[in-house]
């Protein structure tokens, strides 16, 4: 597995990370969740990303991986979802981190993101101060922001965050073109989410009202094909080796998919002419964003 410095944070992460959203689903059995988490580490993944809003995810990571905590960088997100406490307040940040530490059964969260709050919220000094205080107490190592658009651009140049998480894929290039160059120059760690574009190519017809709808529309408009590669390999190699990206997080409930993703990443970047073909096909969408996907 390729391992990279995570910007100037002092952390090192595998180029392929594990997005632990699927782990949070009650449809996935407890034993299966444990096997999947251990398999992620066994194939060389050293970044696991979760969130307060991912159901059972934090709890299961804590339960199954507490004995292997030293083997991976732990990333989570919050700012909401604490009973009887207003979202996006200093108390919510403080209590949310305390809860996450207990649930994850760890002494420290390596990367803690404000989870897609809007720009006006992100700029609040008391909220940012709560992150600073958590870092000073040793509860988190890196304060981070997960999101898109103006809020992401502000976070990149604010000097208040050590890392960012944002969408980077063949049909979603806004962050790649407009934010990541400055973020890289400032030494920020970058986690790319949705690196396989929600696998929108799976649908023969428009998945109206579903998670993948916007990306499906873009694929149709761009007319891009993966050439001689399978779509998953084409998309994952593009995102993993995009300039400024340190790790891509892919979620799955299947161990064999984890193994395949690791094998794909080991093949390295797409040829330069293929990269340029992707950039040209979806250049018209580099400045577009149609809400959180």
C-alpha positions as CSV (number, residue, x, y, z in Angstrom):
1,X,0.0,0.0,0.0
2,X,1.2,3.5,-0.9
3,X,1.7,5.6,2.3
4,X,1.9,9.4,2.1
5,X,2.7,12.3,4.4
6,X,-0.6,13.9,5.4
7,X,0.4,17.5,4.5
8,X,2.5,19.0,7.2
9,X,0.4,17.5,10.1
10,X,3.0,15.0,11.0
11,X,0.6,12.1,10.3
12,X,1.1,9.5,7.5
13,X,-1.8,7.9,5.8
14,X,-2.4,5.2,3.2
15,X,-3.4,6.4,-0.3
16,X,-6.5,4.3,0.1
17,X,-8.6,5.0,3.1
18,X,-11.7,3.3,4.4
19,X,-15.0,5.3,4.6
20,X,-16.8,3.6,7.5
21,X,-20.3,4.7,6.7
22,X,-21.4,1.2,5.7
23,X,-20.1,0.0,9.1
24,X,-22.9,2.0,10.7
25,X,-25.8,0.3,9.1
26,X,-27.7,-2.2,11.3
27,X,-28.2,-4.2,8.1
28,X,-24.6,-5.2,8.4
29,X,-24.2,-7.8,11.1
30,X,-21.9,-7.2,14.1
31,X,-19.5,-10.0,13.2
32,X,-19.4,-9.0,9.5
33,X,-18.6,-5.4,10.6
34,X,-15.7,-6.6,12.7
35,X,-14.3,-8.8,10.0
36,X,-14.5,-5.9,7.5
37,X,-12.7,-3.5,9.8
38,X,-9.9,-5.9,10.5
39,X,-9.6,-6.7,6.7
40,X,-9.2,-3.0,6.0
41,X,-6.1,-2.9,8.2
42,X,-4.9,-6.2,6.9
43,X,-4.8,-5.0,3.3
44,X,-2.7,-2.0,4.4
45,X,-5.3,0.7,4.9
46,X,-4.1,3.1,7.7
47,X,-6.9,5.8,7.5
48,X,-10.4,5.1,8.8
49,X,-13.0,7.8,8.4
50,X,-16.2,7.9,10.3
51,X,-18.7,10.5,11.7
52,X,-21.2,11.2,14.4
53,X,-24.0,10.8,11.9
54,X,-22.9,7.4,10.6
55,X,-25.2,5.3,12.8
56,X,-23.3,2.5,14.6
57,X,-20.0,3.3,12.9
58,X,-18.1,5.0,15.7
59,X,-19.3,2.4,18.2
60,X,-18.2,-0.5,16.0
61,X,-14.8,0.9,15.3
62,X,-14.2,1.3,19.0
63,X,-15.4,-2.2,19.8
64,X,-13.6,-4.1,17.1
65,X,-10.4,-2.1,16.6
66,X,-9.4,-0.9,20.1
67,X,-6.7,-3.4,20.3
68,X,-5.3,-2.2,17.0
69,X,-5.6,1.5,17.6
70,X,-2.0,2.2,17.0
71,X,-2.2,0.8,13.4
72,X,-4.4,3.5,11.9
73,X,-5.2,7.2,11.7
74,X,-8.7,7.8,13.0
75,X,-10.8,10.5,11.4
76,X,-14.2,11.6,12.5
77,X,-16.7,14.4,12.2
78,X,-19.2,16.3,14.3
79,X,-20.7,19.6,15.4
80,X,-24.3,18.2,15.7
81,X,-26.4,15.5,17.2
82,X,-25.8,15.9,21.0
83,X,-29.1,15.7,23.0
84,X,-30.3,18.9,24.5
85,X,-27.5,20.9,23.0
86,X,-27.8,23.2,20.0
87,X,-25.9,22.1,16.9
88,X,-22.9,24.1,15.9
89,X,-22.1,25.6,19.3
90,X,-18.9,25.4,21.4
91,X,-20.7,23.1,23.9
92,X,-21.7,20.8,21.1
93,X,-18.1,20.6,19.8
94,X,-16.8,19.9,23.3
95,X,-19.4,17.4,24.3
96,X,-19.4,15.8,20.9
97,X,-15.7,15.1,21.0
98,X,-15.9,13.8,24.5
99,X,-18.7,11.4,23.4
100,X,-16.7,10.3,20.3
101,X,-13.7,9.5,22.4
102,X,-15.8,7.3,24.7
103,X,-17.6,5.6,21.8
104,X,-14.4,5.1,19.8
105,X,-12.6,3.8,22.9
106,X,-9.6,6.0,22.2
107,X,-7.6,8.7,24.0
108,X,-7.3,10.9,20.9
109,X,-9.0,11.4,17.5
110,X,-6.3,12.1,15.0
111,X,-8.5,14.2,12.6
112,X,-11.7,15.8,13.7
113,X,-13.8,17.6,11.1
114,X,-16.6,20.2,11.4
115,X,-19.0,18.3,9.2
116,X,-20.2,20.4,6.3
117,X,-21.5,23.4,8.2
118,X,-22.2,26.5,6.1
119,X,-19.7,29.4,5.7
120,X,-21.4,31.7,8.2
121,X,-21.2,29.0,10.9
122,X,-17.7,28.1,10.0
123,X,-16.5,31.6,10.6
124,X,-17.7,31.8,14.1
125,X,-14.7,32.4,16.4
126,X,-16.2,30.7,19.4
127,X,-16.7,27.5,17.3
128,X,-13.2,27.6,16.0
129,X,-11.9,28.3,19.5
130,X,-13.6,25.1,20.7
131,X,-11.6,23.1,18.2
132,X,-8.4,24.9,19.3
133,X,-9.2,24.0,23.0
134,X,-9.8,20.4,22.1
135,X,-6.5,20.2,20.4
136,X,-4.7,21.9,23.3
137,X,-6.3,19.4,25.7
138,X,-4.9,16.6,23.5
139,X,-8.3,15.2,22.6
140,X,-7.7,15.8,18.8
141,X,-4.5,16.1,16.8
142,X,-5.7,17.9,13.7
143,X,-8.7,20.3,13.4
144,X,-10.3,19.8,10.0
145,X,-13.3,20.8,7.8
146,X,-15.3,18.6,5.6
147,X,-17.4,20.3,2.9
148,X,-17.5,22.1,-0.5
149,X,-17.6,25.4,-2.2
150,X,-17.2,28.8,-0.5
151,X,-16.9,27.3,3.0
152,X,-14.2,24.9,1.8
153,X,-12.2,27.7,0.1
154,X,-12.5,29.8,3.3
155,X,-11.3,26.9,5.4
156,X,-8.3,26.4,3.1
157,X,-7.0,29.9,3.5
158,X,-8.1,30.6,7.1
159,X,-5.0,29.1,8.8
160,X,-7.4,27.5,11.4
161,X,-7.4,24.0,10.0
162,X,-4.8,21.4,9.4
163,X,-6.7,19.3,6.9
164,X,-9.7,19.3,4.6
165,X,-12.1,16.6,3.3
166,X,-13.9,17.3,0.0
167,X,-15.3,15.6,-3.1
168,X,-12.8,14.8,-5.8
169,X,-13.7,12.5,-8.7
170,X,-14.0,12.4,-12.5
171,X,-17.2,14.4,-12.6
172,X,-16.6,16.6,-9.6
173,X,-13.5,18.8,-10.1
174,X,-14.3,22.1,-8.4
175,X,-12.2,21.5,-5.3
176,X,-9.4,19.9,-7.4
177,X,-9.2,23.0,-9.5
178,X,-10.0,25.8,-7.2
179,X,-9.0,24.8,-3.6
180,X,-6.5,22.0,-3.6
181,X,-3.6,24.0,-5.1
182,X,-3.7,26.6,-2.3
183,X,-4.3,23.9,0.3
184,X,-1.3,22.0,-0.8
185,X,0.8,25.2,-0.7
186,X,-0.2,25.7,2.9
187,X,0.6,22.1,3.9
188,X,-2.9,21.0,4.5
189,X,-3.8,17.3,4.5
190,X,-6.4,16.4,2.0
191,X,-8.9,13.5,2.2
192,X,-10.9,13.0,-1.0
193,X,-14.5,11.7,-0.5
194,X,-16.7,10.2,-3.2
195,X,-13.6,9.2,-5.3
196,X,-15.6,6.8,-7.4
197,X,-18.4,9.3,-8.1
198,X,-20.9,7.2,-6.1
199,X,-20.5,4.6,-8.9
200,X,-23.2,6.5,-10.8
201,X,-22.4,4.5,-14.0
202,X,-24.2,1.5,-12.5
203,X,-27.6,2.9,-13.5
204,X,-29.0,2.4,-17.0
205,X,-31.6,5.1,-16.5
206,X,-31.5,8.3,-14.4
207,X,-31.7,7.5,-10.7
208,X,-34.2,10.2,-10.0
209,X,-34.2,11.3,-6.4
210,X,-31.3,9.1,-5.4
211,X,-27.9,9.9,-4.0
212,X,-26.2,9.4,-7.4
213,X,-28.6,11.5,-9.6
214,X,-26.4,14.6,-10.1
215,X,-23.3,12.6,-10.9
216,X,-25.3,10.4,-13.3
217,X,-26.4,13.6,-15.1
218,X,-22.9,14.7,-15.4
219,X,-21.6,11.4,-16.8
220,X,-24.3,11.6,-19.5
221,X,-23.5,15.2,-20.4
222,X,-19.8,14.6,-20.5
223,X,-19.9,11.5,-22.7
224,X,-16.9,10.1,-21.0
225,X,-16.0,6.3,-21.2
226,X,-13.4,4.5,-19.2
227,X,-11.6,3.2,-22.3
228,X,-10.2,-0.3,-21.8
229,X,-10.5,-0.1,-18.0
230,X,-13.5,-1.0,-15.8
231,X,-15.2,2.1,-14.5
232,X,-14.2,1.6,-10.8
233,X,-10.5,1.3,-11.7
234,X,-10.7,4.3,-14.1
235,X,-12.4,6.5,-11.5
236,X,-10.4,5.4,-8.4
237,X,-7.0,5.8,-10.1
238,X,-7.9,9.3,-11.2
239,X,-8.9,10.5,-7.7
240,X,-6.2,8.7,-5.8
241,X,-3.5,10.4,-7.8
242,X,-5.1,13.8,-8.3
243,X,-2.7,16.6,-7.3
244,X,-2.9,17.5,-3.7
245,X,-4.9,14.4,-2.6
246,X,-3.3,12.4,0.2
247,X,-5.9,9.7,0.8
248,X,-9.2,8.7,-0.8
249,X,-11.9,7.2,1.3
250,X,-14.1,4.4,-0.3
251,X,-16.9,2.8,1.6
252,X,-18.1,-0.8,1.2
253,X,-19.6,-3.6,3.1
254,X,-17.7,-6.3,1.2
255,X,-14.2,-7.5,2.0
256,X,-13.6,-8.5,-1.6
257,X,-14.3,-4.9,-2.7
258,X,-11.7,-3.7,-0.2
259,X,-9.1,-6.1,-1.6
260,X,-9.9,-5.0,-5.2
261,X,-9.6,-1.3,-4.3
262,X,-6.2,-1.9,-2.8
263,X,-5.1,-3.7,-5.9
264,X,-6.4,-0.9,-8.1
265,X,-4.5,1.8,-6.1
266,X,-1.3,-0.2,-6.4
267,X,-1.5,0.1,-10.2
268,X,-0.7,3.8,-9.9
269,X,-2.0,6.8,-11.8
270,X,-3.8,6.9,-15.1
271,X,-1.7,7.7,-18.2
272,X,-1.4,11.5,-18.7
273,X,-3.5,11.5,-21.8
274,X,-6.3,9.8,-19.9
275,X,-6.1,12.4,-17.1
276,X,-6.3,15.2,-19.6
277,X,-9.3,13.5,-21.3
278,X,-11.2,13.5,-17.9
279,X,-10.3,17.1,-17.2
280,X,-11.4,18.2,-20.7
281,X,-14.7,16.2,-20.6
282,X,-15.8,17.7,-17.2
283,X,-14.3,21.1,-17.3
284,X,-17.7,22.7,-17.8
285,X,-18.7,21.3,-14.4
286,X,-15.6,22.4,-12.5
287,X,-17.4,25.4,-11.2
288,X,-20.8,23.8,-10.5
289,X,-22.2,22.5,-7.3
290,X,-25.8,21.5,-6.8
291,X,-26.0,21.0,-3.1
292,X,-24.6,18.3,-0.8
293,X,-24.6,15.0,-2.6
